[in-house]
Amino acid sequence: MLNLSHPAPTAGGIFDRLDAEWATLCADATVQGAVADWLMAGHLADAVAAVTDSWVRTLGPAQLLAVLTPRPAHHCDALADAVLRALLVRAAGHDRSATLAARIIVQAMVPAAVRMTRGQVRPFGGRSFDTVGHTVIVALYEAARSGRIHHRPSRPAANLMLDALRQVCRELDADREPAGVDLALVEDWADAELGPASHAHAWTVQAAAEAAGLDPGTDSVQEEACQARLDLFALLLDAMEAGTLTAADAQSIAWHYTALPVPDPVAARRAGTTAGAWQRRRSRAVHALKAAHACVA
């Protein structure tokens, strides 16, 4: 199974220090003024103010974090994506505002970073929660500053975390102990033939699929994760990257072609549509995938 999470405490260490630093940033009038200026220059101030019930001149890091925090209702997703892309563009610069933008991005991604850290902790090789947490935060900061902004139509946060996860897997694989670790890893791997590179790839694909909403999230489906399922996820993620499928198109396929399919009426309610429309979406998505594959073949 691919879910290699180990229970780990989040109190203390790198994440508590980030929260303490964040509180200081939010209290800094200079930082608040800079953020308000960014939002007004990017024509995002009115929308952020409306969502956070704030006045535009009082917008600051706290309001940005509120917009970027996932909500049960998805009416703010487009605004969150626009704000995150604006921050990524600014973070790719070379002035002081770039480092501040990257720091805001890191804070917004802390919940996902904690989950990623838990998934990479091991009871061997020095991979403690705080050690892995440092690696994750550094990778996330570097991904934010890299200037790599994906052209997928949505989910820039998922793309950012995927870039960070790839870096984390490379770092942890390079730092593993030369002896003993591979045998210990076998205890967690369903396939003892998997090497570190294959395992890192599997973890990357699974994490990207979960971030993109391709995994319905039920325990029985996650336990089913096998090579065929990973291959499907990889195919759908590539199609999203190329613009062949939207996130909803990919979900309509991933939720159906699995060991325990999500019933179409249930999937349709999640997506805010009807069962018939959901079935037609899946049919069109499958056709688009086949057509794209035929063009490449």
Phi and psi in degrees as GROMACS dihedral restraints (atoms count N, CA, C in turn):
[ dihedral_restraints ]
;  ai    aj    ak    al  type     phi  dphi    fc
    3     4     5     6     1   -95.0    20    10
    4     5     6     7     1   -15.5    20    10
    6     7     8     9     1   -79.0    20    10
    7     8     9    10     1    95.9    20    10
    9    10    11    12     1   -99.4    20    10
   10    11    12    13     1    24.4    20    10
   12    13    14    15     1   -64.4    20    10
   13    14    15    16     1   143.5    20    10
   15    16    17    18     1  -123.9    20    10
   16    17    18    19     1   135.9    20    10
   18    19    20    21     1   -55.9    20    10
   19    20    21    22     1   135.5    20    10
   21    22    23    24     1  -150.5    20    10
   22    23    24    25     1   142.9    20    10
   24    25    26    27     1   -73.5    20    10
   25    26    27    28     1   146.6    20    10
   27    28    29    30     1  -104.2    20    10
   28    29    30    31     1    -9.7    20    10
   30    31    32    33     1   -74.4    20    10
   31    32    33    34     1   138.3    20    10
   33    34    35    36     1    79.1    20    10
   34    35    36    37     1   167.8    20    10
   36    37    38    39     1    80.0    20    10
   37    38    39    40     1  -156.6    20    10
   39    40    41    42     1   -59.7    20    10
   40    41    42    43     1   -40.9    20    10
   42    43    44    45     1   -73.4    20    10
   43    44    45    46     1   -36.1    20    10
   45    46    47    48     1   -64.6    20    10
   46    47    48    49     1   -38.1    20    10
   48    49    50    51     1   -67.0    20    10
   49    50    51    52     1   -37.2    20    10
   51    52    53    54     1   -62.5    20    10
   52    53    54    55     1   -42.4    20    10
   54    55    56    57     1   -64.1    20    10
   55    56    57    58     1   -40.4    20    10
   57    58    59    60     1   -65.0    20    10
   58    59    60    61     1   -43.0    20    10
   60    61    62    63     1   -64.2    20    10
   61    62    63    64     1   -37.1    20    10
   63    64    65    66     1   -63.0    20    10
   64    65    66    67     1   -41.4    20    10
   66    67    68    69     1   -60.2    20    10
   67    68    69    70     1   -39.0    20    10
   69    70    71    72     1   -65.7    20    10
   70    71    72    73     1   -42.1    20    10
   72    73    74    75     1   -61.2    20    10
   73    74    75    76     1   -44.1    20    10
   75    76    77    78     1   -64.4    20    10
   76    77    78    79     1   -27.9    20    10
   78    79    80    81     1   -85.6    20    10
   79    80    81    82     1    -5.3    20    10
   81    82    83    84     1   -85.9    20    10
   82    83    84    85     1   115.5    20    10
   84    85    86    87     1   -63.5    20    10
   85    86    87    88     1   -33.6    20    10
   87    88    89    90     1   -64.0    20    10
   88    89    90    91     1   -43.8    20    10
   90    91    92    93     1   -63.5    20    10
   91    92    93    94     1   -44.0    20    10
   93    94    95    96     1   -59.6    20    10
   94    95    96    97     1   -43.9    20    10
   96    97    98    99     1   -63.8    20    10
   97    98    99   100     1   -39.6    20    10
   99   100   101   102     1   -63.4    20    10
  100   101   102   103     1   -43.9    20    10
  102   103   104   105     1   -64.1    20    10
  103   104   105   106     1   -42.6    20    10
  105   106   107   108     1   -60.7    20    10
  106   107   108   109     1   -41.6    20    10
  108   109   110   111     1   -63.3    20    10
  109   110   111   112     1   -42.2    20    10
  111   112   113   114     1   -57.7    20    10
  112   113   114   115     1   -48.5    20    10
  114   115   116   117     1   -65.0    20    10
  115   116   117   118     1   -39.3    20    10
  117   118   119   120     1   -68.5    20    10
  118   119   120   121     1   -39.1    20    10
  120   121   122   123     1   -65.5    20    10
  121   122   123   124     1   -33.0    20    10
  123   124   125   126     1   -90.9    20    10
  124   125   126   127     1     8.4    20    10
  126   127   128   129     1    57.3    20    10
  127   128   129   130     1    35.6    20    10
  129   130   131   132     1  -113.4    20    10
  130   131   132   133     1    -7.2    20    10
  132   133   134   135     1   -61.9    20    10
  133   134   135   136     1   -45.7    20    10
  135   136   137   138     1   -62.6    20    10
  136   137   138   139     1   -42.6    20    10
  138   139   140   141     1   -66.7    20    10
  139   140   141   142     1   -43.4    20    10
  141   142   143   144     1   -65.0    20    10
  142   143   144   145     1   -40.7    20    10
  144   145   146   147     1   -63.0    20    10
  145   146   147   148     1   -39.8    20    10
  147   148   149   150     1   -66.0    20    10
  148   149   150   151     1   -43.3    20    10
  150   151   152   153     1   -68.4    20    10
  151   152   153   154     1   -36.4    20    10
  153   154   155   156     1   -96.9    20    10
  154   155   156   157     1     2.5    20    10
  156   157   158   159     1    55.7    20    10
  157   158   159   160     1    51.8    20    10
  159   160   161   162     1  -127.2    20    10
  160   161   162   163     1   165.5    20    10
  162   163   164   165     1   -89.7    20    10
  163   164   165   166     1   143.4    20    10
  165   166   167   168     1   -58.2    20    10
  166   167   168   169     1   -35.0    20    10
  168   169   170   171     1   -77.2    20    10
  169   170   171   172     1    -9.2    20    10
  171   172   173   174     1  -102.4    20    10
  172   173   174   175     1     4.9    20    10
  174   175   176   177     1   -66.0    20    10
  175   176   177   178     1   140.9    20    10
  177   178   179   180     1  -155.9    20    10
  178   179   180   181     1  -164.4    20    10
  180   181   182   183     1   -58.0    20    10
  181   182   183   184     1   -36.8    20    10
  183   184   185   186     1   -62.8    20    10
  184   185   186   187     1   -39.7    20    10
  186   187   188   189     1   -70.3    20    10
  187   188   189   190     1   -37.8    20    10
  189   190   191   192     1   -60.7    20    10
  190   191   192   193     1   -44.4    20    10
  192   193   194   195     1   -62.2    20    10
  193   194   195   196     1   -38.8    20    10
  195   196   197   198     1   -62.4    20    10
  196   197   198   199     1   -40.7    20    10
  198   199   200   201     1   -68.4    20    10
  199   200   201   202     1   -37.6    20    10
  201   202   203   204     1   -81.3    20    10
  202   203   204   205     1   -10.7    20    10
  204   205   206   207     1   -77.8    20    10
  205   206   207   208     1   127.7    20    10
  207   208   209   210     1   -58.2    20    10
  208   209   210   211     1   142.1    20    10
  210   211   212   213     1  -122.2    20    10
  211   212   213   214     1   154.5    20    10
  213   214   215   216     1   -58.1    20    10
  214   215   216   217     1   -40.7    20    10
  216   217   218   219     1   -89.5    20    10
  217   218   219   220     1   141.1    20    10
  219   220   221   222     1  -100.7    20    10
  220   221   222   223     1    19.7    20    10
  222   223   224   225     1   -70.3    20    10
  223   224   225   226     1   -15.4    20    10
  225   226   227   228     1  -101.0    20    10
  226   227   228   229     1     4.0    20    10
  228   229   230   231     1   -59.8    20    10
  229   230   231   232     1   -42.8    20    10
  231   232   233   234     1   -63.6    20    10
  232   233   234   235     1   -40.2    20    10
  234   235   236   237     1   -66.7    20    10
  235   236   237   238     1   -43.2    20    10
  237   238   239   240     1   -60.0    20    10
  238   239   240   241     1   -42.6    20    10
  240   241   242   243     1   -63.1    20    10
  241   242   243   244     1   -42.4    20    10
  243   244   245   246     1   -65.0    20    10
  244   245   246   247     1   -42.2    20    10
  246   247   248   249     1   -65.0    20    10
  247   248   249   250     1   -43.6    20    10
  249   250   251   252     1   -64.9    20    10
  250   251   252   253     1   -41.1    20    10
  252   253   254   255     1   -63.3    20    10
  253   254   255   256     1   -40.1    20    10
  255   256   257   258     1   -62.4    20    10
  256   257   258   259     1   -40.7    20    10
  258   259   260   261     1   -66.2    20    10
  259   260   261   262     1   -39.5    20    10
  261   262   263   264     1   -64.3    20    10
  262   263   264   265     1   -39.6    20    10
  264   265   266   267     1   -62.1    20    10
  265   266   267   268     1   -45.1    20    10
  267   268   269   270     1   -67.5    20    10
  268   269   270   271     1   -38.4    20    10
  270   271   272   273     1   -65.8    20    10
  271   272   273   274     1   -20.5    20    10
  273   274   275   276     1   -80.2    20    10
  274   275   276   277     1    -2.8    20    10
  276   277   278   279     1   -78.0    20    10
  277   278   279   280     1  -167.6    20    10
  279   280   281   282     1  -127.6    20    10
  280   281   282   283     1    15.6    20    10
  282   283   284   285     1  -110.7    20    10
  283   284   285   286     1  -174.5    20    10
  285   286   287   288     1   -65.9    20    10
  286   287   288   289     1   -30.4    20    10
  288   289   290   291     1   -65.6    20    10
  289   290   291   292     1   -26.5    20    10
  291   292   293   294     1   -65.9    20    10
  292   293   294   295     1   -42.9    20    10
  294   295   296   297     1   -68.1    20    10
  295   296   297   298     1   -35.8    20    10
  297   298   299   300     1   -67.2    20    10
  298   299   300   301     1   -42.7    20    10
  300   301   302   303     1   -60.9    20    10
  301   302   303   304     1   -43.2    20    10
  303   304   305   306     1   -64.0    20    10
  304   305   306   307     1   -37.1    20    10
  306   307   308   309     1   -65.4    20    10
  307   308   309   310     1   -38.2    20    10
  309   310   311   312     1   -65.7    20    10
  310   311   312   313     1   -41.4    20    10
  312   313   314   315     1   -60.2    20    10
  313   314   315   316     1   -45.5    20    10
  315   316   317   318     1   -58.4    20    10
  316   317   318   319     1   -45.1    20    10
  318   319   320   321     1   -62.8    20    10
  319   320   321   322     1   -39.2    20    10
  321   322   323   324     1   -64.8    20    10
  322   323   324   325     1   -29.1    20    10
  324   325   326   327     1   -93.0    20    10
  325   326   327   328     1     4.2    20    10
  327   328   329   330     1   -56.3    20    10
  328   329   330   331     1   -45.7    20    10
  330   331   332   333     1   -57.4    20    10
  331   332   333   334     1   -42.8    20    10
  333   334   335   336     1   -67.7    20    10
  334   335   336   337     1   -36.0    20    10
  336   337   338   339     1   -65.3    20    10
  337   338   339   340     1   -37.2    20    10
  339   340   341   342     1   -63.7    20    10
  340   341   342   343     1   -44.3    20    10
  342   343   344   345     1   -62.5    20    10
  343   344   345   346     1   -42.2    20    10
  345   346   347   348     1   -63.4    20    10
  346   347   348   349     1   -41.3    20    10
  348   349   350   351     1   -61.4    20    10
  349   350   351   352     1   -46.9    20    10
  351   352   353   354     1   -58.5    20    10
  352   353   354   355     1   -37.2    20    10
  354   355   356   357     1   -70.8    20    10
  355   356   357   358     1   -18.2    20    10
  357   358   359   360     1  -105.8    20    10
  358   359   360   361     1    -5.4    20    10
  360   361   362   363     1   -68.9    20    10
  361   362   363   364     1   139.1    20    10
  363   364   365   366     1  -134.6    20    10
  364   365   366   367     1   151.4    20    10
  366   367   368   369     1   -82.7    20    10
  367   368   369   370     1    26.5    20    10
  369   370   371   372     1  -155.6    20    10
  370   371   372   373     1   167.3    20    10
  372   373   374   375     1    68.1    20    10
  373   374   375   376     1    17.5    20    10
  375   376   377   378     1    72.3    20    10
  376   377   378   379     1    16.6    20    10
  378   379   380   381     1   -91.6    20    10
  379   380   381   382     1    67.0    20    10
  381   382   383   384     1   -77.2    20    10
  382   383   384   385     1   169.1    20    10
  384   385   386   387     1   -60.0    20    10
  385   386   387   388     1   -46.9    20    10
  387   388   389   390     1   -71.2    20    10
  388   389   390   391     1   -35.8    20    10
  390   391   392   393     1   -63.6    20    10
  391   392   393   394     1   -47.5    20    10
  393   394   395   396     1   -66.3    20    10
  394   395   396   397     1   -36.8    20    10
  396   397   398   399     1   -58.7    20    10
  397   398   399   400     1   -41.5    20    10
  399   400   401   402     1   -59.5    20    10
  400   401   402   403     1   -45.0    20    10
  402   403   404   405     1   -61.7    20    10
  403   404   405   406     1   -42.5    20    10
  405   406   407   408     1   -64.4    20    10
  406   407   408   409     1   -45.2    20    10
  408   409   410   411     1   -65.9    20    10
  409   410   411   412     1   -41.2    20    10
  411   412   413   414     1   -62.1    20    10
  412   413   414   415     1   -44.0    20    10
  414   415   416   417     1   -63.5    20    10
  415   416   417   418     1   -40.4    20    10
  417   418   419   420     1   -66.0    20    10
  418   419   420   421     1   -42.7    20    10
  420   421   422   423     1   -62.8    20    10
  421   422   423   424     1   -44.0    20    10
  423   424   425   426     1   -64.8    20    10
  424   425   426   427     1   -37.7    20    10
  426   427   428   429     1   -65.2    20    10
  427   428   429   430     1   -38.6    20    10
  429   430   431   432     1   -65.3    20    10
  430   431   432   433     1   -35.8    20    10
  432   433   434   435     1   -86.3    20    10
  433   434   435   436     1    -7.3    20    10
  435   436   437   438     1   -69.2    20    10
  436   437   438   439     1   -23.8    20    10
  438   439   440   441     1    83.5    20    10
  439   440   441   442     1     2.2    20    10
  441   442   443   444     1   -86.2    20    10
  442   443   444   445     1   106.2    20    10
  444   445   446   447     1  -115.7    20    10
  445   446   447   448     1   114.6    20    10
  447   448   449   450     1   -67.2    20    10
  448   449   450   451     1   156.5    20    10
  450   451   452   453     1  -102.4    20    10
  451   452   453   454     1    13.4    20    10
  453   454   455   456     1   -61.9    20    10
  454   455   456   457     1   149.2    20    10
  456   457   458   459     1   -67.8    20    10
  457   458   459   460     1   -15.0    20    10
  459   460   461   462     1  -156.3    20    10
  460   461   462   463     1  -178.9    20    10
  462   463   464   465     1    59.9    20    10
  463   464   465   466     1    51.0    20    10
  465   466   467   468     1   -63.3    20    10
  466   467   468   469     1   -28.4    20    10
  468   469   470   471     1   -65.3    20    10
  469   470   471   472     1   -41.9    20    10
  471   472   473   474     1   -64.1    20    10
  472   473   474   475     1   -40.2    20    10
  474   475   476   477     1   -64.3    20    10
  475   476   477   478     1   -40.4    20    10
  477   478   479   480     1   -63.2    20    10
  478   479   480   481     1   -45.8    20    10
  480   481   482   483     1   -66.4    20    10
  481   482   483   484     1   -33.7    20    10
  483   484   485   486     1   -63.9    20    10
  484   485   486   487     1   -43.6    20    10
  486   487   488   489     1   -60.5    20    10
  487   488   489   490     1   -42.9    20    10
  489   490   491   492     1   -64.8    20    10
  490   491   492   493     1   -41.1    20    10
  492   493   494   495     1   -63.8    20    10
  493   494   495   496     1   -39.4    20    10
  495   496   497   498     1   -59.7    20    10
  496   497   498   499     1   -43.8    20    10
  498   499   500   501     1   -65.4    20    10
  499   500   501   502     1   -41.4    20    10
  501   502   503   504     1   -61.2    20    10
  502   503   504   505     1   -45.3    20    10
  504   505   506   507     1   -60.5    20    10
  505   506   507   508     1   -41.1    20    10
  507   508   509   510     1   -64.8    20    10
  508   509   510   511     1   -44.5    20    10
  510   511   512   513     1   -63.7    20    10
  511   512   513   514     1   -47.0    20    10
  513   514   515   516     1   -69.8    20    10
  514   515   516   517     1   -34.1    20    10
  516   517   518   519     1   -67.4    20    10
  517   518   519   520     1   -39.4    20    10
  519   520   521   522     1   -69.4    20    10
  520   521   522   523     1   -29.8    20    10
  522   523   524   525     1   -91.6    20    10
  523   524   525   526     1    -1.3    20    10
  525   526   527   528     1   -66.8    20    10
  526   527   528   529     1   153.9    20    10
  528   529   530   531     1   -64.7    20    10
  529   530   531   532     1   144.5    20    10
  531   532   533   534     1   -68.7    20    10
  532   533   534   535     1   -21.1    20    10
  534   535   536   537     1  -132.8    20    10
  535   536   537   538     1   143.0    20    10
  537   538   539   540     1    91.9    20    10
  538   539   540   541     1   -29.4    20    10
  540   541   542   543     1   -70.1    20    10
  541   542   543   544     1   -43.2    20    10
  543   544   545   546     1   -59.0    20    10
  544   545   546   547     1   -38.8    20    10
  546   547   548   549     1   -65.7    20    10
  547   548   549   550     1   -38.5    20    10
  549   550   551   552     1   -67.9    20    10
  550   551   552   553     1   -36.8    20    10
  552   553   554   555     1   -63.3    20    10
  553   554   555   556     1   -31.0    20    10
  555   556   557   558     1   -57.8    20    10
  556   557   558   559     1   -29.6    20    10
  558   559   560   561     1   -63.3    20    10
  559   560   561   562     1   -26.3    20    10
  561   562   563   564     1   -99.2    20    10
  562   563   564   565     1   -15.5    20    10
  564   565   566   567     1   -92.2    20    10
  565   566   567   568     1   137.4    20    10
  567   568   569   570     1   -72.0    20    10
  568   569   570   571     1   -31.0    20    10
  570   571   572   573     1  -113.0    20    10
  571   572   573   574     1   109.7    20    10
  573   574   575   576     1   -68.8    20    10
  574   575   576   577     1   -11.0    20    10
  576   577   578   579     1   -83.6    20    10
  577   578   579   580     1   -11.8    20    10
  579   580   581   582     1   -66.5    20    10
  580   581   582   583     1   132.8    20    10
  582   583   584   585     1   -94.6    20    10
  583   584   585   586     1   175.1    20    10
  585   586   587   588     1   -56.6    20    10
  586   587   588   589     1   -40.9    20    10
  588   589   590   591     1   -65.6    20    10
  589   590   591   592     1   -42.7    20    10
  591   592   593   594     1   -65.7    20    10
  592   593   594   595     1   -39.4    20    10
  594   595   596   597     1   -64.6    20    10
  595   596   597   598     1   -42.7    20    10
  597   598   599   600     1   -61.8    20    10
  598   599   600   601     1   -41.2    20    10
  600   601   602   603     1   -63.7    20    10
  601   602   603   604     1   -44.2    20    10
  603   604   605   606     1   -60.7    20    10
  604   605   606   607     1   -42.9    20    10
  606   607   608   609     1   -63.6    20    10
  607   608   609   610     1   -41.3    20    10
  609   610   611   612     1   -62.4    20    10
  610   611   612   613     1   -47.3    20    10
  612   613   614   615     1   -63.2    20    10
  613   614   615   616     1   -45.9    20    10
  615   616   617   618     1   -61.9    20    10
  616   617   618   619     1   -44.5    20    10
  618   619   620   621     1   -64.6    20    10
  619   620   621   622     1   -41.4    20    10
  621   622   623   624     1   -64.8    20    10
  622   623   624   625     1   -39.1    20    10
  624   625   626   627     1   -64.4    20    10
  625   626   627   628     1   -42.4    20    10
  627   628   629   630     1   -65.3    20    10
  628   629   630   631     1   -41.5    20    10
  630   631   632   633     1   -64.5    20    10
  631   632   633   634     1   -33.1    20    10
  633   634   635   636     1   -85.2    20    10
  634   635   636   637     1    -0.7    20    10
  636   637   638   639     1    78.9    20    10
  637   638   639   640     1    18.5    20    10
  639   640   641   642     1   -80.4    20    10
  640   641   642   643     1   -24.1    20    10
  642   643   644   645     1   -92.8    20    10
  643   644   645   646     1   120.9    20    10
  645   646   647   648     1   -59.6    20    10
  646   647   648   649     1   -21.1    20    10
  648   649   650   651     1    94.2    20    10
  649   650   651   652     1     0.8    20    10
  651   652   653   654     1   -78.9    20    10
  652   653   654   655     1   145.8    20    10
  654   655   656   657     1   -58.3    20    10
  655   656   657   658     1   -39.8    20    10
  657   658   659   660     1   -66.5    20    10
  658   659   660   661     1   -35.2    20    10
  660   661   662   663     1   -71.2    20    10
  661   662   663   664     1   -41.1    20    10
  663   664   665   666     1   -64.4    20    10
  664   665   666   667     1   -37.2    20    10
  666   667   668   669     1   -67.7    20    10
  667   668   669   670     1   -23.1    20    10
  669   670   671   672     1   -76.2    20    10
  670   671   672   673     1   -13.3    20    10
  672   673   674   675     1   -46.6    20    10
  673   674   675   676     1   114.9    20    10
  675   676   677   678     1  -134.6    20    10
  676   677   678   679     1  -178.6    20    10
  678   679   680   681     1   -62.7    20    10
  679   680   681   682     1   -39.5    20    10
  681   682   683   684     1   -62.6    20    10
  682   683   684   685     1   -40.1    20    10
  684   685   686   687     1   -65.4    20    10
  685   686   687   688     1   -42.3    20    10
  687   688   689   690     1   -62.8    20    10
  688   689   690   691     1   -39.9    20    10
  690   691   692   693     1   -61.5    20    10
  691   692   693   694     1   -41.0    20    10
  693   694   695   696     1   -64.7    20    10
  694   695   696   697     1   -44.9    20    10
  696   697   698   699     1   -57.5    20    10
  697   698   699   700     1   -46.9    20    10
  699   700   701   702     1   -60.6    20    10
  700   701   702   703     1   -41.5    20    10
  702   703   704   705     1   -62.3    20    10
  703   704   705   706     1   -44.4    20    10
  705   706   707   708     1   -68.8    20    10
  706   707   708   709     1   -39.8    20    10
  708   709   710   711     1   -64.0    20    10
  709   710   711   712     1   -40.6    20    10
  711   712   713   714     1   -63.0    20    10
  712   713   714   715     1   -40.4    20    10
  714   715   716   717     1   -66.1    20    10
  715   716   717   718     1   -36.5    20    10
  717   718   719   720     1   -66.2    20    10
  718   719   720   721     1   -42.2    20    10
  720   721   722   723     1   -60.6    20    10
  721   722   723   724     1   -38.3    20    10
  723   724   725   726     1   -80.7    20    10
  724   725   726   727     1   -11.1    20    10
  726   727   728   729     1    86.4    20    10
  727   728   729   730     1     6.6    20    10
  729   730   731   732     1   -70.0    20    10
  730   731   732   733     1   -38.2    20    10
  732   733   734   735     1  -124.5    20    10
  733   734   735   736     1   147.3    20    10
  735   736   737   738     1   -84.9    20    10
  736   737   738   739     1   171.7    20    10
  738   739   740   741     1   -60.6    20    10
  739   740   741   742     1   -41.2    20    10
  741   742   743   744     1   -65.6    20    10
  742   743   744   745     1   -38.9    20    10
  744   745   746   747     1   -58.6    20    10
  745   746   747   748     1   -47.9    20    10
  747   748   749   750     1   -63.8    20    10
  748   749   750   751     1   -39.0    20    10
  750   751   752   753     1   -63.7    20    10
  751   752   753   754     1   -39.1    20    10
  753   754   755   756     1   -61.2    20    10
  754   755   756   757     1   -30.1    20    10
  756   757   758   759     1   -82.5    20    10
  757   758   759   760     1   -48.9    20    10
  759   760   761   762     1   -64.1    20    10
  760   761   762   763     1   -38.0    20    10
  762   763   764   765     1   -72.4    20    10
  763   764   765   766     1   -21.1    20    10
  765   766   767   768     1   -93.6    20    10
  766   767   768   769     1   -44.6    20    10
  768   769   770   771     1   -91.3    20    10
  769   770   771   772     1    77.9    20    10
  771   772   773   774     1  -152.7    20    10
  772   773   774   775     1   167.6    20    10
  774   775   776   777     1   -62.2    20    10
  775   776   777   778     1   -31.7    20    10
  777   778   779   780     1  -129.2    20    10
  778   779   780   781     1    83.4    20    10
  780   781   782   783     1   -61.7    20    10
  781   782   783   784     1   147.3    20    10
  783   784   785   786     1   -77.8    20    10
  784   785   786   787     1   122.2    20    10
  786   787   788   789     1   -54.7    20    10
  787   788   789   790     1   141.4    20    10
  789   790   791   792     1   -56.8    20    10
  790   791   792   793     1   -40.4    20    10
  792   793   794   795     1   -61.6    20    10
  793   794   795   796     1   -38.0    20    10
  795   796   797   798     1   -68.3    20    10
  796   797   798   799     1   -46.4    20    10
  798   799   800   801     1   -60.9    20    10
  799   800   801   802     1   -40.1    20    10
  801   802   803   804     1   -64.0    20    10
  802   803   804   805     1   -40.5    20    10
  804   805   806   807     1   -63.3    20    10
  805   806   807   808     1   -39.6    20    10
  807   808   809   810     1   -60.8    20    10
  808   809   810   811     1   -39.2    20    10
  810   811   812   813     1   -86.5    20    10
  811   812   813   814     1    -5.5    20    10
  813   814   815   816     1    74.7    20    10
  814   815   816   817     1    35.9    20    10
  816   817   818   819     1  -140.3    20    10
  817   818   819   820     1  -169.2    20    10
  819   820   821   822     1   -99.8    20    10
  820   821   822   823     1   161.3    20    10
  822   823   824   825     1   -61.7    20    10
  823   824   825   826     1   -41.0    20    10
  825   826   827   828     1   -62.9    20    10
  826   827   828   829     1   -42.6    20    10
  828   829   830   831     1   -66.2    20    10
  829   830   831   832     1   -36.7    20    10
  831   832   833   834     1   -65.1    20    10
  832   833   834   835     1   -41.2    20    10
  834   835   836   837     1   -64.9    20    10
  835   836   837   838     1   -40.5    20    10
  837   838   839   840     1   -66.3    20    10
  838   839   840   841     1   -38.0    20    10
  840   841   842   843     1   -60.0    20    10
  841   842   843   844     1   -44.9    20    10
  843   844   845   846     1   -63.3    20    10
  844   845   846   847     1   -41.3    20    10
  846   847   848   849     1   -61.3    20    10
  847   848   849   850     1   -44.8    20    10
  849   850   851   852     1   -65.6    20    10
  850   851   852   853     1   -38.5    20    10
  852   853   854   855     1   -65.3    20    10
  853   854   855   856     1   -43.0    20    10
  855   856   857   858     1   -61.9    20    10
  856   857   858   859     1   -42.3    20    10
  858   859   860   861     1   -62.6    20    10
  859   860   861   862     1   -42.4    20    10
  861   862   863   864     1   -63.8    20    10
  862   863   864   865     1   -39.3    20    10
  864   865   866   867     1   -62.8    20    10
  865   866   867   868     1   -45.6    20    10
  867   868   869   870     1   -61.7    20    10
  868   869   870   871     1   -43.2    20    10
  870   871   872   873     1   -64.1    20    10
  871   872   873   874     1   -42.4    20    10
  873   874   875   876     1   -64.0    20    10
  874   875   876   877     1   -41.4    20    10
  876   877   878   879     1   -65.2    20    10
  877   878   879   880     1   -38.9    20    10
  879   880   881   882     1   -64.3    20    10
  880   881   882   883     1   -35.0    20    10
  882   883   884   885     1   -68.6    20    10
  883   884   885   886     1   -33.3    20    10
  885   886   887   888     1   -79.3    20    10
  886   887   888   889     1   -37.9    20    10
